[in-house]
Structures are given as C-alpha cells and as structure tokens.
C-alpha cells in the first residue's frame, strides 16, 4: 500500500491513502450560512470585542451619565426654575442625543478593521456580503440599549417619572435604537470612504454637533428665532426627540413618528446602498 510523505523543517509526516481521502474528500460539503446566521455571527463578534476590551463600554456608561448630570444641573434652574421639573423635559432629549452621538463609533470600528486587514479576510468568505456591516450594527444596537438604560437609571434616581410607564419607556427606547441602527449606515459609509479613524471621528462630529444641539433637546423651539426654527422643524433628530418624549409621556405623535420612520428608511436605503458599493469596490 502506497503512502504519501510530507517533510517540514520540524518533522516528517506519513499519510495513508485512506487518511488523505477522509480529509480531502468528505462525504458532504459544509452548507453555506444563511444571511441571518452570518449577520448574527458578525454581531456576536462585535460583542466579543467588548468582552475583551471592556473600555469600549466607557462611551455608553460614563459619557451618558456625565451628559445627564451636566445638562440637568447646568440648565435646570435657569430654564425651568427646578432641576426636577426640567428633567422631565430634558431626559428623553439627552437620551436621544447621547445615543445618536455614540453611533459614530460604528464607522470608527469599520475603519479600524480595514486598517488591520480584517476586511480582506471577510471578503474571501462564502457569505452574504452585507452581513459584515449588519453585524457591526447589531453589536452596536446592544451598546445603544445599554446607554439608554444607563441614562434612564440615572434619571430615575434624580427624579424622572415618565407618565407612559414601563410600556411607554420601552417603546421610546425601541424607537431610538431602531432609528440609531438606520442612522449608523452613514458612519459605515464614512468608515469605508475615509483613510483614518481620526478622519471618521472628525467628519462625524461636524455632522452630529449641529444636528443634536440645533434641535429641541434642551429647549422648546418656539423660543428660538424664526430662521433657527425652520432648521429645527426639518431636523430628523428633533422629530426623534419629539417621538421618544411623547411615547415616554404616554402619548403618540403621528407627525414625529412618520418623520422618524421615513428618515430611518431613507438612511438605510441610501447610505446602506452606498456602503455596499464602497465595500465591493475596495
């Protein structure tokens, strides 16, 4: 019976034909993973990165706590005469502001993996192409939820009492996380388009600061100049804040919810498509 011999620098290995046949010609080839299983796998990969680098949770724990405390006690007495009263208005807005600003780290993570050459390995896998990007967003959706719960916990300690109860709060957080998932497609595009993670963060801040601060997060838009009200009225972040605030108060605003759903769908379709075009061309 003939055998095959393989020599290496360390040792020499001899294989029988039966052994080679068992290894090289299996009875059944592995099945190609479905789009769902591939996306969940890459989402789990994003979660494991948090496990091995727990410092990544800083932006969803310390940052939201700092934002809530700072703006509550900085503006509460001046704008509402009472920090407790102002907190009822502010907390949903701060929750939206904090989570939306955290979305930029999706683009940073994408750019980091490109720099390290990880994407080159992903592209060789027989999987649904968008699953890598969807995995990033699924992992970040967990971070958005954690940030929302941290802010809610701090708010409850400070005296926040939502009239919508548990269901209203859950609905508000659900809408916020879903919109942030769609909004994050903007940063995946920039993560693929720009060369360094510093560039991604710089562009992200240039976009996020006007959208979050020029909104109804801190004050009622009716107190603003007319030209600023015009921008606030078409700002998707303002409508997201209005929708979350109304849900937590136990109500429903059809106009704000329509804006949130339509803008979220547009972000996904437009920037998701651009992201995949850039990803396929790299």
PyMOL commands that set and color helices and strands:
alter all, ss='L'
color gray80, all
select helices_A, chain A and resi 17-24+35-52+54-80+83-102+104-116+118-123+131-158+165-183+185-193+197-213+221-223+226-234+236-248+254-281
alter helices_A, ss='H'
color red, helices_A
select strands_A, chain A and resi 3-7+12-16
alter strands_A, ss='S'
color yellow, strands_A
deselect
rebuild
show_as cartoon
